[in-house]
């Protein structure tokens, strides 16, 4: 089982993704070979932010819900 195939089973779940110097928290929306996408919730009245994170930069992922 690859890292990407394992992560794809958590699409739609809330995750924390740790990369060097940053933390992204939101809903895992897409898993590809080279990157994942996390939709972060909006801040006050703004729109949700879709963050694309290269899989090479990921230190670890924590699945919350």
HUCORLIN-V331477 format. One record per residue. N is the residue number from 1. PHI is phi in radians with two decimals (999 if undefined). Layout:
n->[N;N]
phi->[PHI;PHI]
This chain:
n->[1;2;3;4;5;6;7;8;9;10;11;12;13;14;15;16;17;18;19;20;21;22;23;24;25;26;27;28;29;30;31;32;33;34;35;36;37;38;39;40;41;42;43;44;45;46;47;48;49;50;51;52;53;54;55;56;57;58;59;60;61;62;63;64;65]
phi->[999;-1.55;-1.02;-1.16;-1.19;-1.16;-1.12;-1.09;-1.28;-1.86;-1.05;1.65;-1.69;-1.48;-2.32;-1.99;-2.04;-1.79;-2.19;-0.94;1.47;-2.56;-2.35;-2.06;-2.26;3.01;-1.57;-1.26;-1.94;-2.71;-2.29;-2.12;-1.05;-1.84;-2.76;-2.12;-2.14;-2.17;-1.70;-1.44;-1.15;-1.20;-1.78;0.96;-1.90;-1.52;-1.55;-1.05;-1.93;-1.65;-1.91;-1.76;-2.10;-1.10;-1.13;-1.14;-1.57;-1.31;-1.47;-2.85;-2.19;-1.99;-1.60;-1.66;-2.32]
